[in-house]
Amino acid sequence: MLTDATQLLNSSPLFKGLPQDQLGKLAAIAVRRDLVKGEALFADGDPASGFFLVASGRIKVYKLSLEGKEQVLHLFGTGEVFGEVPVFAGGNYPAHAQAMEPGRVLFFGRNAVARLLRDEVGLALNMLAILSRRLRQFTRLIEDLSLKEVPGRLAAYLLLASERQNGADRVALDVSKGLLAGMLGTIPETLSRILNRMSQRNLIQVDGRQITLLDRDALIGLAEGEKL
């Protein structure tokens, strides 16, 4: 278990490149948790008792409106860390987290991590850097949801997905269109209409969950605020 946890930590952007002794100390405080589909890891407002590293499966972090509408903030997959900001800032988790499929996470308790960081300055600095990047990501998400229209949000999402897949023109969506609609702050019917309009204007080609980017310049223009 310790060896597996060390290998997983070394593959995570948050911990990659740390000395083996630091990885080993982190692995020693990790608690494994197996998940079933739909299982909740924490709820909005729960005390932030620790953060999580995804070993397998996917985790959905989301908010609920007063009307019960779900807004997906982020999906986390293998090697990604979530729930870390409130752990270090103090307070409560600001959203819900739920397993989208059977999987496994490693849990790092707040008190155990605090003791370790007091002794490992390099680890603390590395985590500070990733927290800063995460803040920029959420700032961009808030900007997308508040300032851009849905076509711009979709274009930005597709371009980012392409970037994550090494700049490929053919993008594989790893979520359902219903979930993607929620992530973009719209409904599935509206998302389908926009995908059709983009296809008709030869910006993209849709084949199930495979989307080919045909006109990057036009998509960049949409992401920057141009009208569809």
C-alpha positions in Angstrom: 0.0 0.0 0.0 2.8 2.4 0.9 4.6 1.8 -2.4 1.4 2.2 -4.4 0.6 5.5 -2.6 4.1 6.8 -3.2 3.9 6.1 -6.9 0.5 7.8 -7.1 1.8 10.8 -5.3 4.8 11.1 -7.6 2.4 11.1 -10.6 0.3 13.9 -9.2 1.0 17.5 -10.3 0.8 18.6 -6.7 3.6 16.3 -5.5 5.5 15.3 -8.7 9.3 15.9 -8.4 9.4 15.8 -4.6 12.2 13.8 -3.0 11.4 10.2 -2.3 11.7 10.7 1.4 9.0 13.4 1.3 6.7 11.3 -0.8 7.2 8.4 1.6 6.2 10.6 4.5 3.1 11.8 2.7 2.2 8.2 1.8 2.5 7.2 5.4 -0.3 9.6 6.5 -2.6 8.7 3.6 -5.8 6.8 4.4 -7.3 4.8 1.6 -11.0 5.0 0.9 -12.9 2.9 -1.6 -16.0 4.5 -3.2 -19.2 3.4 -4.9 -20.9 5.4 -7.6 -22.8 8.3 -6.1 -21.1 8.2 -2.8 -20.6 11.7 -1.1 -17.1 12.6 0.1 -18.3 15.9 1.7 -21.1 18.4 1.6 -21.1 22.1 1.2 -20.5 23.6 4.7 -18.9 20.5 6.2 -15.8 21.2 8.3 -12.7 20.8 6.2 -11.1 17.9 7.9 -8.6 17.0 5.1 -8.0 16.8 1.3 -8.2 14.0 -1.2 -6.1 12.5 -4.0 -7.9 10.5 -6.7 -6.4 7.0 -7.1 -9.0 5.8 -9.6 -12.4 6.9 -10.9 -13.7 10.5 -11.2 -15.0 12.9 -8.6 -17.5 15.7 -9.2 -17.3 18.9 -7.2 -20.5 21.0 -7.5 -22.7 23.6 -6.0 -26.5 23.6 -5.6 -28.7 26.7 -6.1 -31.6 27.5 -3.8 -33.9 25.9 -6.5 -31.8 22.7 -6.4 -30.0 23.3 -9.7 -26.6 21.7 -9.9 -23.6 23.7 -11.1 -20.6 21.5 -11.7 -17.4 23.3 -10.8 -14.8 20.7 -11.6 -14.2 17.0 -12.4 -11.2 15.4 -10.9 -9.5 12.2 -12.2 -6.6 10.0 -11.3 -3.7 11.9 -9.8 -5.6 15.1 -9.1 -6.1 16.6 -5.7 -9.3 18.3 -4.4 -10.6 19.8 -1.2 -7.2 21.2 -0.3 -8.0 25.0 -0.3 -10.3 25.1 2.8 -8.0 22.7 4.6 -5.1 25.2 4.5 -7.3 28.3 4.6 -9.4 27.0 7.5 -13.1 26.7 7.7 -15.6 24.6 5.7 -15.7 22.9 2.3 -17.4 25.4 -0.1 -19.1 22.8 -2.3 -20.3 19.2 -2.5 -18.0 16.3 -3.7 -19.4 13.0 -5.1 -18.0 9.9 -6.8 -19.2 9.7 -10.4 -18.2 6.0 -10.6 -16.6 3.3 -8.4 -13.1 4.4 -7.5 -10.6 5.0 -4.7 -9.2 8.1 -3.1 -6.4 8.8 -0.6 -7.4 11.0 2.3 -4.9 13.3 4.0 -6.1 14.5 7.4 -5.6 18.2 8.1 -3.8 17.8 11.4 -1.4 15.2 10.1 -0.6 17.3 7.0 0.0 20.4 9.2 2.5 18.6 11.3 4.3 17.4 8.2 4.4 20.8 6.5 6.0 22.3 9.5 9.0 20.1 9.0 9.1 20.0 5.2 9.5 23.5 3.7 9.9 22.2 0.1 6.7 20.4 0.3 4.9 23.5 1.6 6.2 25.7 -1.2 5.2 23.2 -3.9 1.7 23.0 -2.5 1.5 26.8 -2.4 2.3 27.0 -6.1 -0.4 24.5 -7.0 -3.0 26.4 -4.9 -2.1 29.6 -6.7 -2.7 27.8 -10.1 -6.0 26.4 -8.8 -7.1 29.9 -7.8 -6.4 31.2 -11.3 -8.5 28.3 -12.7 -11.5 29.1 -10.6 -11.1 32.8 -11.4 -11.3 31.9 -15.1 -14.3 29.7 -14.5 -16.2 32.4 -12.7 -15.4 34.8 -15.5 -16.6 32.3 -18.1 -19.9 31.7 -16.3 -20.6 35.4 -15.6 -19.3 37.3 -18.6 -19.4 34.9 -21.6 -22.5 33.6 -23.4 -22.9 29.9 -23.6 -21.3 29.5 -27.1 -18.2 31.3 -25.7 -18.1 29.0 -22.7 -18.4 26.0 -24.9 -15.7 27.2 -27.3 -13.3 27.9 -24.3 -14.1 24.4 -22.9 -13.3 22.7 -26.3 -10.0 24.6 -26.7 -9.0 23.7 -23.2 -9.9 20.1 -23.7 -7.7 20.1 -26.9 -4.9 21.6 -24.9 -5.1 18.9 -22.3 -5.0 16.3 -25.1 -1.7 17.6 -26.5 -3.3 20.0 -28.9 -5.3 17.4 -30.8 -7.9 18.6 -33.2 -10.1 15.6 -32.3 -11.3 16.0 -28.8 -12.9 13.1 -26.7 -15.4 14.3 -24.2 -15.0 12.4 -21.0 -18.4 13.5 -19.6 -22.0 13.2 -20.9 -23.5 16.1 -22.7 -26.0 16.5 -19.8 -23.1 16.9 -17.4 -21.2 19.2 -19.8 -24.3 21.4 -20.0 -24.3 21.7 -16.2 -20.6 22.6 -16.2 -21.3 25.4 -18.7 -24.2 26.7 -16.7 -26.9 25.8 -19.2 -29.3 23.0 -20.0 -28.8 20.0 -22.4 -31.3 21.3 -25.0 -29.5 24.6 -25.3 -26.1 22.8 -25.5 -27.4 20.6 -28.3 -28.7 23.6 -30.3 -25.3 25.4 -29.9 -23.4 22.2 -31.0 -25.7 22.0 -34.1 -25.1 25.7 -34.9 -21.3 25.3 -34.6 -21.5 22.2 -36.8 -23.6 24.0 -39.5 -21.0 26.8 -39.6 -18.2 24.3 -39.9 -16.5 25.2 -36.7 -16.7 21.7 -35.3 -17.7 18.2 -36.4 -19.6 16.1 -33.8 -19.6 12.3 -33.8 -21.1 11.2 -30.5 -18.6 12.2 -27.8 -15.9 12.8 -30.4 -15.7 16.5 -31.5 -13.3 17.6 -34.2 -12.2 21.2 -34.1 -12.4 22.5 -37.7 -11.8 26.2 -37.3 -9.7 27.1 -34.3 -9.5 30.8 -35.1 -13.3 31.0 -35.1 -13.5 29.1 -31.8 -10.9 31.4 -30.2 -13.0 34.4 -31.4 -16.1 32.9 -29.7 -14.1 32.2 -26.5 -13.0 35.9 -26.5 -16.5 37.2 -26.8 -17.5 37.2 -30.5 -21.1 36.2 -31.4 -22.0 32.8 -33.0 
